[in-house]
Amino acid sequence: MIYQRSAMFIKRCLYSDSPVVKHVARHGVFYGRMASCIGRNLFTCSERYDVSVNGIVHSAFNGHSVKSLCERRVPLVYYSSALATLELLMIRRGISVPNMSADDINALSVRTN
């Protein structure tokens, strides 16, 4: 999520209406590269999503692109575990299944030592 926010922020800066913001962002990405924090952040995002820097800078790259890239890179077993954990948290907080007692919810919880 933090990588997505960073990539989208940099992209907004690159396409900003403000000439100053646009110039600073472009200089950091295309000239400063690893010597600038904006260039390093974009490079880190490109490594994380396995997309070229130009691929992120391209106007078609958006939040939906990031979501689909993330879903393709996460093994199904991790995705299933994350959904199960989310469901247990929702049950515990009474968001998902309000008819369950606290004892029923605690019985579902997985304990790790």
DODO-253268 format. One line per field, with one value per residue: x, y, z of N, C-alpha, C in turn; residue number from 1; residue in one letter. Coordinates in steps of 0.02 Angstrom, whole numbers, plus 32768, in hexadecimal, padded with zeros to 4 digits. Layout:
residues N
nX <- c(X | ...)
nY <- c(Y | ...)
nZ <- c(Z | ...)
caX <- c(X | ...)
caY <- c(Y | ...)
caZ <- c(Z | ...)
cX <- c(X | ...)
cY <- c(Y | ...)
cZ <- c(Z | ...)
n <- c(NUM | ...)
res <- c(A | ...)
***
This chain:
residues 113
nX <- c(8029 | 8061 | 80C0 | 8070 | 8031 | 80A0 | 80CE | 805F | 805A | 80D3 | 80BA | 804D | 8090 | 80E8 | 808F | 8058 | 7FFF | 8046 | 80D6 | 814E | 8147 | 813A | 81B5 | 8215 | 81F3 | 8206 | 828E | 82C4 | 829C | 82C7 | 8348 | 838D | 837A | 83B2 | 83F4 | 8399 | 830E | 828D | 82A5 | 82E4 | 8279 | 821C | 8264 | 826E | 81E6 | 81D3 | 8223 | 81E0 | 8161 | 818A | 8193 | 81C4 | 8211 | 81E4 | 816E | 8122 | 811B | 80D4 | 8036 | 7FCD | 7FDF | 7F97 | 7F37 | 7EEA | 7F3A | 7FA4 | 7F65 | 7F42 | 7FC2 | 7FF8 | 7FA3 | 7FC3 | 8044 | 8040 | 8042 | 7FC0 | 7FA5 | 7FD0 | 7F7C | 7EFF | 7F11 | 7F1D | 7E9D | 7E50 | 7E80 | 7E58 | 7DCE | 7DBC | 7DE3 | 7D7F | 7D0F | 7D2F | 7D25 | 7CA0 | 7C6C | 7C50 | 7C08 | 7B8C | 7B45 | 7B92 | 7BDC | 7C54 | 7CA4 | 7C97 | 7CD6 | 7D59 | 7D7C | 7D90 | 7E02 | 7EAC | 7F34 | 7FDC | 807B)
nY <- c(7FC5 | 803E | 804F | 805E | 80D8 | 812C | 8121 | 8153 | 81D5 | 820B | 8202 | 825A | 82CF | 82D6 | 82F0 | 8367 | 8405 | 846E | 84C2 | 84C4 | 8458 | 83F0 | 83FC | 83E4 | 8361 | 831B | 8333 | 82EE | 826A | 824C | 8281 | 8291 | 8215 | 818F | 81E3 | 823B | 8249 | 8236 | 81F7 | 8181 | 814A | 8131 | 80D5 | 806D | 804B | 801E | 7FAC | 7F61 | 7F49 | 7F0D | 7F52 | 7FC1 | 8062 | 80C0 | 8080 | 8096 | 8120 | 8138 | 816C | 810F | 80C2 | 80A2 | 80A0 | 802B | 7FE0 | 7FC6 | 7F78 | 7F04 | 7ED9 | 7EBB | 7E54 | 7DF0 | 7DD1 | 7D9A | 7D01 | 7C85 | 7C40 | 7C98 | 7D03 | 7CC8 | 7CAB | 7D2C | 7D5F | 7D09 | 7D2C | 7DB2 | 7DA0 | 7D5F | 7DC7 | 7E23 | 7DDD | 7DD3 | 7E58 | 7E6A | 7E8F | 7E3E | 7DC0 | 7DCD | 7D79 | 7D21 | 7CE5 | 7D27 | 7CBE | 7C61 | 7CA9 | 7CB7 | 7C31 | 7C1B | 7C62 | 7C60 | 7C2C | 7C57 | 7C27)
nZ <- c(8000 | 8027 | 7FC5 | 7F56 | 7F74 | 7F74 | 7EEF | 7EA9 | 7EDC | 7EAD | 7E25 | 7E1A | 7E38 | 7DCA | 7D64 | 7D88 | 7D90 | 7DB8 | 7D89 | 7DD0 | 7E2C | 7DD0 | 7D8B | 7DF1 | 7E15 | 7D9B | 7D86 | 7DF4 | 7DD9 | 7D53 | 7D44 | 7DC0 | 7DF9 | 7E56 | 7EAD | 7EDE | 7F4F | 7F1D | 7EA4 | 7ED2 | 7F1C | 7EB6 | 7E6A | 7EC6 | 7ED0 | 7E4D | 7E4D | 7EAF | 7E74 | 7E02 | 7D89 | 7D08 | 7D22 | 7CC6 | 7CA6 | 7D19 | 7D1A | 7CA8 | 7C68 | 7C72 | 7CE1 | 7D7B | 7E16 | 7E09 | 7DB6 | 7E0B | 7E6D | 7E23 | 7DFF | 7E7C | 7EA6 | 7E4A | 7E6F | 7EEE | 7F3E | 7F38 | 7FAF | 8014 | 7FFD | 8018 | 80A0 | 80D4 | 80B8 | 8109 | 8187 | 818B | 818A | 8206 | 825C | 8240 | 826D | 82F4 | 831B | 830C | 8292 | 8224 | 8241 | 82A7 | 82FD | 8345 | 83DB | 8453 | 8481 | 8419 | 83B3 | 83E6 | 83E5 | 8360 | 8344 | 8317 | 836D | 8388 | 83C2)
caX <- c(8000 | 808C | 80E0 | 803D | 8029 | 80DC | 80CF | 802A | 806E | 8107 | 8099 | 8027 | 80C2 | 8101 | 805B | 803A | 7FF3 | 8079 | 8115 | 8183 | 8140 | 8149 | 81FD | 823A | 81E6 | 8227 | 82D6 | 82D4 | 8291 | 82EB | 838E | 83AA | 8371 | 83C1 | 840E | 8361 | 82E0 | 8254 | 82BE | 82ED | 8237 | 81FE | 828A | 8258 | 81A4 | 81D9 | 823C | 81AB | 812D | 81A9 | 817F | 81F8 | 8202 | 81BA | 812C | 80FE | 8112 | 80A3 | 7FF6 | 7F9D | 7FEC | 7F6C | 7F2A | 7ED1 | 7F75 | 7FCA | 7F40 | 7F48 | 8008 | 8000 | 7F7F | 7FE8 | 8084 | 8035 | 802C | 7F7B | 7FA2 | 7FD5 | 7F3F | 7ECB | 7F1E | 7F0D | 7E54 | 7E37 | 7E91 | 7E2B | 7D8B | 7DBD | 7DE4 | 7D3C | 7CE3 | 7D40 | 7D0C | 7C58 | 7C5A | 7C3B | 7BD5 | 7B7A | 7B22 | 7BC2 | 7BF0 | 7C9B | 7CC5 | 7C9A | 7D08 | 7D9A | 7D8A | 7DA7 | 7E43 | 7EE7 | 7F67 | 8021 | 80A8)
caY <- c(8000 | 8079 | 8056 | 8079 | 811F | 814F | 8123 | 817F | 8219 | 821F | 820A | 8299 | 8305 | 82D9 | 830B | 83A0 | 8443 | 849E | 84B7 | 84B8 | 8413 | 83C4 | 83FF | 83C2 | 8319 | 8301 | 8333 | 82B9 | 8229 | 8240 | 8297 | 8282 | 81CD | 8175 | 8219 | 8261 | 821D | 8226 | 81C5 | 8142 | 812F | 8116 | 8099 | 8039 | 8036 | 7FF7 | 7F6A | 7F3F | 7F33 | 7EEE | 7F7B | 7FF3 | 80A6 | 80DD | 8062 | 80B8 | 8166 | 8139 | 8183 | 80D8 | 80A4 | 80C0 | 8076 | 7FEA | 7FBC | 7FAF | 7F42 | 7EC8 | 7EC3 | 7E9C | 7E14 | 7DBF | 7DC1 | 7D79 | 7CBB | 7C79 | 7C2A | 7CD4 | 7D29 | 7CA5 | 7CB5 | 7D71 | 7D66 | 7CE6 | 7D57 | 7DEC | 7D8A | 7D54 | 7E08 | 7E41 | 7DB8 | 7DE6 | 7E9B | 7E6A | 7EAE | 7E0E | 7D91 | 7DE6 | 7D47 | 7CF5 | 7CFB | 7D33 | 7C7D | 7C46 | 7CCE | 7CA4 | 7BED | 7C1E | 7C83 | 7C36 | 7C43 | 7C44 | 7C30)
caZ <- c(8000 | 802B | 7F84 | 7F29 | 7F83 | 7F5E | 7EA5 | 7E92 | 7EEE | 7E7D | 7DE5 | 7E1D | 7E34 | 7D86 | 7D38 | 7DAC | 7D6C | 7DCF | 7D65 | 7E01 | 7E44 | 7D97 | 7D7C | 7E26 | 7E10 | 7D5E | 7D91 | 7E23 | 7DBB | 7D15 | 7D47 | 7E01 | 7E04 | 7E99 | 7ED7 | 7EF9 | 7F73 | 7EF2 | 7E75 | 7EF7 | 7F2B | 7E79 | 7E58 | 7EF6 | 7EBA | 7E0F | 7E61 | 7ED5 | 7E47 | 7DC8 | 7D4F | 7CFC | 7D39 | 7C91 | 7CAC | 7D4E | 7D05 | 7C71 | 7C81 | 7C7C | 7D23 | 7DAE | 7E50 | 7DF3 | 7D9D | 7E46 | 7E8D | 7DFB | 7E04 | 7EBE | 7EA8 | 7E22 | 7E8F | 7F2E | 7F37 | 7F4C | 7FF5 | 803E | 7FF3 | 803D | 80E7 | 80E4 | 80B9 | 8144 | 81C1 | 8188 | 819E | 824E | 827C | 8239 | 829A | 8339 | 8327 | 8303 | 8253 | 81F2 | 8258 | 82E9 | 8326 | 8366 | 841D | 845B | 8487 | 83D5 | 838E | 8400 | 83D0 | 831B | 8341 | 8313 | 839D | 8378 | 83FB)
cX <- c(802C | 80AF | 80AF | 8035 | 8064 | 80DD | 809A | 803A | 80A1 | 80E8 | 8071 | 8056 | 80DB | 80CF | 8038 | 8030 | 8027 | 80BB | 814F | 8182 | 8153 | 8194 | 8225 | 8230 | 820A | 8273 | 82EA | 82CF | 82C0 | 8335 | 83AF | 83AB | 8380 | 83DE | 83D6 | 8330 | 82A4 | 8268 | 82C8 | 82AA | 8217 | 8222 | 8276 | 8213 | 81A8 | 81F4 | 8205 | 8176 | 8147 | 8192 | 81B7 | 81E1 | 81D5 | 8174 | 8102 | 80ED | 80DC | 805D | 7FC3 | 7FA7 | 7FC2 | 7F62 | 7F12 | 7F0B | 7F9C | 7FA7 | 7F48 | 7F90 | 8014 | 7FDF | 7FA3 | 8027 | 807C | 801E | 7FE6 | 7F76 | 7FA6 | 7F96 | 7F05 | 7ED3 | 7F0D | 7EC1 | 7E36 | 7E45 | 7E64 | 7DE5 | 7D88 | 7DBD | 7D9F | 7D0A | 7CEF | 7D24 | 7CC0 | 7C40 | 7C39 | 7C00 | 7BC0 | 7B59 | 7B51 | 7BD3 | 7C3C | 7CC1 | 7CCB | 7CD1 | 7D4E | 7DAD | 7DA4 | 7DED | 7E7A | 7F1B | 7FAB | 804C | 80EE)
cY <- c(803F | 8085 | 8074 | 80C4 | 8147 | 8157 | 8154 | 81C8 | 8234 | 822D | 824B | 82D5 | 830E | 82F9 | 8347 | 83DB | 8478 | 8491 | 84A8 | 8470 | 83E2 | 83C2 | 83D9 | 8376 | 82FA | 82FF | 82F9 | 8273 | 821C | 8254 | 8284 | 8238 | 81B8 | 81AA | 8243 | 8231 | 820A | 81F2 | 8181 | 8121 | 810F | 80D6 | 805F | 801E | 800B | 7FB2 | 7F41 | 7F22 | 7F12 | 7F0F | 7FAF | 8037 | 80C8 | 80C0 | 8082 | 80FF | 816C | 8148 | 814B | 80B6 | 80C8 | 8090 | 8031 | 7FC0 | 7F9E | 7F74 | 7F01 | 7EAD | 7E9F | 7E58 | 7DDE | 7DA7 | 7D9C | 7D32 | 7CB1 | 7C67 | 7C66 | 7CFE | 7D0A | 7CAF | 7CFC | 7D7C | 7D44 | 7D0F | 7D94 | 7DD9 | 7D7E | 7D96 | 7E2A | 7E1E | 7DCE | 7E2B | 7EA2 | 7E89 | 7E7C | 7DE2 | 7DA4 | 7DB3 | 7D19 | 7D12 | 7D06 | 7CF1 | 7C5B | 7C67 | 7CBB | 7C5D | 7BEB | 7C3A | 7C50 | 7C53 | 7C2A | 7C52 | 7C3B)
cZ <- c(8000 | 7FE8 | 7F52 | 7F35 | 7F6A | 7F12 | 7E8B | 7EA3 | 7EBB | 7E39 | 7DE3 | 7E18 | 7DEC | 7D56 | 7D58 | 7D7E | 7D7F | 7DAC | 7D95 | 7E19 | 7E0C | 7D89 | 7DB1 | 7E22 | 7DD3 | 7D67 | 7DC0 | 7E03 | 7D80 | 7D17 | 7D89 | 7E11 | 7E4B | 7EC8 | 7EF5 | 7F1C | 7F48 | 7EBE | 7E96 | 7F07 | 7EEE | 7E63 | 7E86 | 7EE3 | 7E7C | 7E1E | 7E83 | 7EA6 | 7E08 | 7D87 | 7D46 | 7D17 | 7D05 | 7C92 | 7CE2 | 7D3A | 7CCF | 7C8D | 7C8E | 7CC0 | 7D57 | 7DE8 | 7E3E | 7DD8 | 7DD7 | 7E66 | 7E65 | 7DFD | 7E46 | 7EC1 | 7E80 | 7E46 | 7ED1 | 7F22 | 7F55 | 7F96 | 8024 | 8039 | 801A | 8088 | 80FD | 80E7 | 80F6 | 8183 | 81C4 | 819F | 81E9 | 8274 | 8279 | 8267 | 82E2 | 834A | 831D | 82C3 | 8223 | 8209 | 829F | 8317 | 834B | 83AA | 841F | 8460 | 8442 | 83AC | 83A5 | 83ED | 8388 | 8314 | 833F | 8341 | 8387 | 83B5 | 83E4)
n <- c(1 | 2 | 3 | 4 | 5 | 6 | 7 | 8 | 9 | 10 | 11 | 12 | 13 | 14 | 15 | 16 | 17 | 18 | 19 | 20 | 21 | 22 | 23 | 24 | 25 | 26 | 27 | 28 | 29 | 30 | 31 | 32 | 33 | 34 | 35 | 36 | 37 | 38 | 39 | 40 | 41 | 42 | 43 | 44 | 45 | 46 | 47 | 48 | 49 | 50 | 51 | 52 | 53 | 54 | 55 | 56 | 57 | 58 | 59 | 60 | 61 | 62 | 63 | 64 | 65 | 66 | 67 | 68 | 69 | 70 | 71 | 72 | 73 | 74 | 75 | 76 | 77 | 78 | 79 | 80 | 81 | 82 | 83 | 84 | 85 | 86 | 87 | 88 | 89 | 90 | 91 | 92 | 93 | 94 | 95 | 96 | 97 | 98 | 99 | 100 | 101 | 102 | 103 | 104 | 105 | 106 | 107 | 108 | 109 | 110 | 111 | 112 | 113)
res <- c(M | I | Y | Q | R | S | A | M | F | I | K | R | C | L | Y | S | D | S | P | V | V | K | H | V | A | R | H | G | V | F | Y | G | R | M | A | S | C | I | G | R | N | L | F | T | C | S | E | R | Y | D | V | S | V | N | G | I | V | H | S | A | F | N | G | H | S | V | K | S | L | C | E | R | R | V | P | L | V | Y | Y | S | S | A | L | A | T | L | E | L | L | M | I | R | R | G | I | S | V | P | N | M | S | A | D | D | I | N | A | L | S | V | R | T | N)
***
